[in-house]
Every structure is written in structure tokens, then in C-alpha cells.
Amino acid sequence: MLASTNPVHSLSSLLGQDVFGKPTMVKGFPNLTAYEIDTHDTIEKSKNEIREKIAWFLKFADIKTKADEFVESATMNPAFEESAMFENMIDLMFDDEYEVYVFDTAPTANARRLLGMSSVYEMWVNKMVQSREEAASLKDLLSYSKKKKEKDPLMGYLLNLRERMHNAKELLTDDSLTSFFFVTLPEALPIAVITRFIGWFKEFNIPVGGVIVNMLIDKDSVKQDTPDFVKNRVAMQEEHMQTIWNEFDGQVRAILPLLETEVCDTAMLKRMADLLFAEN
């Protein structure tokens, strides 16, 4: 399964077929399924789930108000989209329908927040469970009603969520099952970005599989009559390659050349895969 959690998807363009919104078999590859996750659909589903849980709670607590205001407040949180996408991501993994899952994440700090969400979720849920238990105990002490004790509608949800988050954390931090690979160009800014990213991911104990260098110009293709612009680019890349070897010593898994055309169909993708896994 090749899935994209990037809000700006590119898999459909890459594969030359529509894979948006549902898992789709890739033409010509019987063992490959691609899926651009519908961000809007994921967020709406999460909003509906939150609305349902809040409505349960308000009824349980006998509070006479509508859930919509609470839902709006909860979903305006800047991390809400990442948490919704994370839920979708772990749903795919827990379904366990495929041998290998490859996720294309957003090329920003969203990726770090997305994968770090398991630790954040676990801490939040533990706090919520503790609060619910304390509130239920206090309610029992202060209640004089002879009504049959009602089951807390949120407790079961929180306990289930805690177990899911624990399993997700175990999966994401198991270096025998999970690795995160960074793709960089031999340029100063991308190198600086992934250097920070690798440090961030180590904070969450998420295994880093290595670094892939992309779009390196073949020095042997540079001739005497090659334009100065290209010669300067080659010299610049050589300098930055030294930085890459120094910064990511032992972590560089592959170096991919700058191809004569962009990778935008399955034939080019196969060519890129052959280069990626070629023995050096």
C-alpha cells in the first residue's frame, strides 16, 4: 500500500491514474495499491465522531445545550487536521490488509506532528481517563438519586482510544517494522531541514531508516562545452555532498541521478525504483 497523507497530493499525477479517496490497484502492478487520503472526508468524519461523543456526554451530564458549539471549538485546534489524518493512517495499518505500508507525508513540520501524535495522544488520553474517573467518583459521593447508575459514555471510548494509541506507538517505534526515510537534494536548505527533522523524530523514538539523495547531476556528463550554469551546479552539488557525507555518515541509503525528464508515470517510477535499489 502506497498512501499519501500530504494535503497536496501527487500520487495520481505520478501514477497516471486517479487514486484519490479510495485504495486503487495500480495498473500494471498486481501487488501495488495506491491511495490518496481524502483530507476533507477524514476531517468531516472526525467532526461527526466528536459531535456524537459530545452529545453523549451532554446527555449523560444532563446539560441542556447543543453540541455544535463544543464541536466547533474542538475542531478549530491547529493540530486537529493532523490528528484526523493520524487516525486514518493507523486505521490503515491496523486493518493489516497489506504486507508493506509506505506513507508519503507532507514535506513540512506537519509530518513530525503527525507521527509524534501517538505520544501526545497517549498523554492526553491518560489525563482524560484520570479526570473521568475522578469526576465519576465525585458524582457518586454527591448524588442522592436512587436512579440506576448510568454507564459513562465517554469512558469506554477513552479506554479504547488509549489502547489504540498505545498500539500505534508500539508500531511506530518498533525498528523491525517501521522506518522513516528522508529525501533531500544536494543543496543547503533541504539538508538543513532534514537535519532538524531527524533530530525531531529521534525525540519520539521513531526509527530513522536513512537518507536518500535525489537529483544529483552526473559529473561524467559535463563536457568542456557544457554551459557554465551546469558546471556551477555540479560544483555546488559536490560541496553539499561533502556536507551530506559528514552529517549523515552511514545513513545515506541511495543517491539518485537527475533524470532527463520528470518521474510522472509507472515506467519512470520503475526506472527510479531500479536506481534506488541498485547495488552500489
C-alpha positions as CSV (number, residue, x, y, z in Angstrom):
1,M,0.0,0.0,0.0
2,L,1.3,3.4,-1.1
3,A,-0.7,6.1,0.7
4,S,-0.4,9.8,0.8
5,T,-1.3,11.9,3.9
6,N,0.0,15.0,2.2
7,P,-2.8,17.6,1.8
8,V,-1.3,18.5,-1.6
9,H,-1.4,15.0,-3.2
10,S,0.8,14.0,-6.1
11,L,0.2,10.2,-6.4
12,S,-2.4,10.4,-9.1
13,S,-0.1,12.5,-11.3
14,L,2.8,10.3,-10.5
15,L,1.0,7.1,-11.4
16,G,-1.1,8.5,-14.3
17,Q,-4.4,7.3,-12.8
18,D,-6.9,8.5,-10.2
19,V,-6.2,7.1,-6.8
20,F,-7.9,9.8,-4.8
21,G,-10.4,8.9,-2.0
22,K,-10.1,5.1,-2.0
23,P,-7.5,2.3,-2.3
24,T,-6.9,1.6,-6.0
25,M,-4.9,-1.1,-7.7
26,V,-2.1,0.4,-9.8
27,K,-2.2,-0.6,-13.4
28,G,0.5,-2.9,-14.5
29,F,1.5,-3.8,-10.9
30,P,-0.8,-6.5,-9.4
31,N,0.8,-6.3,-6.0
32,L,0.6,-2.5,-5.6
33,T,-2.3,-0.4,-4.3
34,A,-2.2,3.4,-4.1
35,Y,-4.4,5.7,-2.0
36,E,-4.6,9.5,-1.7
37,I,-6.4,10.0,1.6
38,D,-9.3,12.5,1.2
39,T,-8.3,15.1,3.8
40,H,-11.8,16.8,3.7
41,D,-13.6,13.5,4.1
42,T,-11.3,12.5,7.0
43,I,-11.9,15.7,8.8
44,E,-15.7,15.6,8.4
45,K,-15.8,12.0,9.7
46,S,-13.7,13.1,12.8
47,K,-16.1,16.1,13.3
48,N,-19.1,13.8,13.3
49,E,-17.5,11.4,15.7
50,I,-16.6,14.3,18.1
51,R,-20.2,15.6,17.8
52,E,-21.6,12.2,18.7
53,K,-19.3,11.8,21.7
54,I,-20.0,15.4,23.0
55,A,-23.8,14.8,22.6
56,W,-23.4,11.6,24.6
57,F,-21.6,13.4,27.3
58,L,-24.0,16.4,27.5
59,K,-26.9,13.9,27.8
60,F,-25.0,11.9,30.4
61,A,-24.2,15.1,32.4
62,D,-27.8,16.4,31.9
63,I,-26.5,19.7,30.4
64,K,-29.2,21.4,28.3
65,T,-27.2,22.7,25.3
66,K,-26.2,21.8,21.8
67,A,-23.0,20.0,20.9
68,D,-22.3,22.2,17.9
69,E,-20.5,25.0,19.8
70,F,-18.2,22.5,21.5
71,V,-17.5,20.7,18.2
72,E,-16.5,24.0,16.5
73,S,-14.2,24.8,19.4
74,A,-12.6,21.4,19.4
75,T,-12.1,21.3,15.6
76,M,-10.6,24.8,15.4
77,N,-7.5,23.5,17.1
78,P,-4.5,23.8,14.7
79,A,-3.5,20.2,15.3
80,F,-7.0,18.8,14.5
81,E,-6.2,18.1,10.9
82,E,-3.0,16.2,11.8
83,S,-4.8,14.2,14.4
84,A,-7.6,13.3,12.0
85,M,-5.0,12.2,9.4
86,F,-3.1,10.2,12.0
87,E,-6.4,8.3,12.9
88,N,-6.8,7.5,9.2
89,M,-3.2,6.4,9.0
90,I,-3.3,4.0,11.9
91,D,-6.7,2.6,10.7
92,L,-5.0,1.5,7.5
93,M,-2.1,-0.1,9.4
94,F,-4.4,-1.8,12.0
95,D,-6.5,-3.3,9.2
96,D,-3.4,-5.2,8.3
97,E,-4.5,-6.0,4.7
98,Y,-1.2,-5.4,3.0
99,E,2.3,-6.7,3.5
100,V,4.0,-3.3,3.5
101,Y,2.7,0.2,4.0
102,V,4.5,3.3,2.5
103,F,3.2,6.7,3.6
104,D,4.1,9.9,1.7
105,T,3.8,12.6,4.4
106,A,3.7,16.3,4.0
107,P,7.2,17.9,3.4
108,T,6.8,20.3,6.4
109,A,6.7,20.1,10.2
110,N,3.2,18.5,9.8
111,A,5.0,15.2,9.3
112,R,6.7,15.4,12.6
113,R,3.4,16.4,14.4
114,L,1.6,13.6,12.6
115,L,3.9,10.9,13.7
116,G,4.5,12.4,17.1
117,M,0.7,12.4,17.6
118,S,0.8,9.0,19.2
119,S,2.8,10.2,22.2
120,V,0.7,13.3,22.5
121,Y,-2.5,11.3,22.3
122,E,-1.4,8.8,24.9
123,M,-0.6,11.5,27.4
124,W,-3.8,13.4,26.7
125,V,-6.0,10.2,26.9
126,N,-4.4,9.1,30.2
127,K,-5.1,12.5,31.7
128,M,-8.7,12.4,30.4
129,V,-9.3,8.9,31.8
130,Q,-8.0,10.1,35.2
131,S,-10.3,13.1,35.1
132,R,-13.3,11.0,34.1
133,E,-12.6,8.5,37.0
134,E,-12.3,11.4,39.5
135,A,-15.5,13.1,38.2
136,A,-17.4,9.8,38.3
137,S,-16.2,9.1,41.9
138,L,-17.2,12.6,43.0
139,K,-20.6,12.4,41.3
140,D,-21.3,9.1,43.2
141,L,-20.4,10.7,46.5
142,L,-22.6,13.8,45.9
143,S,-25.5,12.0,44.3
144,Y,-28.7,11.3,46.4
145,S,-30.6,9.9,43.4
146,K,-31.9,6.4,43.5
147,K,-31.7,6.2,39.7
148,K,-29.8,3.3,38.3
149,K,-26.2,4.2,37.8
150,E,-25.6,5.0,34.2
151,K,-22.6,3.9,32.2
152,D,-20.2,6.8,31.4
153,P,-20.5,7.0,27.6
154,L,-17.0,8.6,27.2
155,M,-15.1,6.2,29.4
156,G,-15.3,3.2,27.0
157,Y,-14.3,5.5,24.1
158,L,-11.3,6.8,26.0
159,L,-10.1,3.4,27.1
160,N,-10.4,2.1,23.5
161,L,-8.6,5.2,22.2
162,R,-5.8,4.7,24.8
163,E,-5.3,1.1,23.7
164,R,-5.2,2.2,20.0
165,M,-2.7,4.9,20.7
166,H,-0.5,2.5,22.7
167,N,-0.6,0.0,19.8
168,A,0.2,2.8,17.4
169,K,3.2,4.0,19.4
170,E,4.5,0.4,19.7
171,L,4.2,0.0,15.9
172,L,5.8,3.4,15.1
173,T,8.7,2.9,17.4
174,D,9.5,-0.8,16.5
175,D,12.6,-0.6,14.3
176,S,11.9,-4.1,13.0
177,L,8.6,-2.9,11.5
178,T,8.9,0.9,10.9
179,S,11.4,3.2,9.3
180,F,11.2,6.8,8.2
181,F,13.2,7.8,5.2
182,F,14.2,11.4,4.3
183,V,14.7,12.6,0.8
184,T,17.0,15.5,0.2
185,L,18.6,17.4,-2.6
186,P,22.3,18.2,-2.6
187,E,21.5,21.8,-1.6
188,A,21.9,23.8,1.6
189,L,18.3,24.3,2.6
190,P,17.0,20.7,2.1
191,I,20.0,19.4,4.1
192,A,19.3,21.8,6.9
193,V,15.6,20.8,7.0
194,I,16.1,17.1,7.2
195,T,18.9,17.5,9.8
196,R,16.3,19.2,12.0
197,F,13.7,16.6,11.1
198,I,16.0,13.6,12.1
199,G,16.6,15.2,15.5
200,W,12.8,15.8,16.0
201,F,11.9,12.2,15.1
202,K,14.5,10.8,17.5
203,E,12.8,12.8,20.2
204,F,9.8,10.5,19.7
205,N,12.0,7.4,19.3
206,I,10.7,6.9,15.7
207,P,13.3,4.8,13.8
208,V,15.1,6.7,11.0
209,G,15.8,4.3,8.1
210,G,18.2,6.7,6.3
211,V,18.6,9.5,3.8
212,I,18.1,9.4,0.1
213,V,19.8,12.0,-2.1
214,N,17.9,12.9,-5.2
215,M,18.7,14.8,-8.5
216,L,22.5,14.6,-8.4
217,I,24.0,15.7,-11.7
218,D,26.3,13.1,-13.3
219,K,29.8,14.6,-13.3
220,D,30.7,12.4,-16.3
221,S,28.0,14.2,-18.4
222,V,29.8,17.5,-18.0
223,K,31.9,18.3,-21.0
224,Q,34.1,21.3,-22.0
225,D,31.3,22.9,-23.9
226,T,28.7,22.4,-21.1
227,P,27.1,25.7,-20.1
228,D,28.7,27.4,-17.1
229,F,25.4,27.2,-15.2
230,V,25.5,23.4,-15.2
231,K,29.2,23.4,-14.3
232,N,28.5,25.7,-11.4
233,R,25.6,23.5,-10.3
234,V,27.9,20.4,-10.3
235,A,30.5,22.2,-8.2
236,M,27.8,23.3,-5.8
237,Q,26.4,19.8,-5.5
238,E,29.9,18.4,-4.9
239,E,30.4,20.7,-2.0
240,H,27.0,19.9,-0.5
241,M,27.6,16.1,-1.0
242,Q,30.6,16.5,1.3
243,T,28.2,18.0,3.9
244,I,25.8,15.1,3.4
245,W,28.6,12.5,4.0
246,N,29.7,14.4,7.1
247,E,26.2,15.0,8.5
248,F,24.6,11.6,7.7
249,D,27.6,9.3,7.9
250,G,26.4,5.8,7.5
251,Q,22.8,6.9,6.9
252,V,22.8,7.5,3.1
253,R,20.9,4.7,1.5
254,A,20.9,5.7,-2.1
255,I,21.9,8.5,-4.5
256,L,19.6,9.1,-7.4
257,P,20.7,11.0,-10.5
258,L,19.0,14.0,-12.1
259,L,17.0,12.3,-14.9
260,E,16.3,13.8,-18.3
261,T,12.6,14.1,-17.6
262,E,10.3,14.1,-14.5
263,V,9.0,10.9,-12.9
264,C,5.4,11.0,-13.9
265,D,4.3,7.5,-14.9
266,T,4.7,3.9,-13.8
267,A,7.5,3.3,-16.4
268,M,9.6,6.1,-15.0
269,L,8.7,5.0,-11.4
270,K,10.0,1.5,-12.1
271,R,13.2,3.1,-13.6
272,M,13.6,5.2,-10.4
273,A,13.0,2.1,-8.2
274,D,15.7,0.2,-10.1
275,L,18.1,3.0,-9.4
276,L,17.0,3.3,-5.8
277,F,17.6,-0.4,-5.1
278,A,20.6,-0.9,-7.3
279,E,23.7,-2.4,-5.7
280,N,26.5,0.1,-5.4
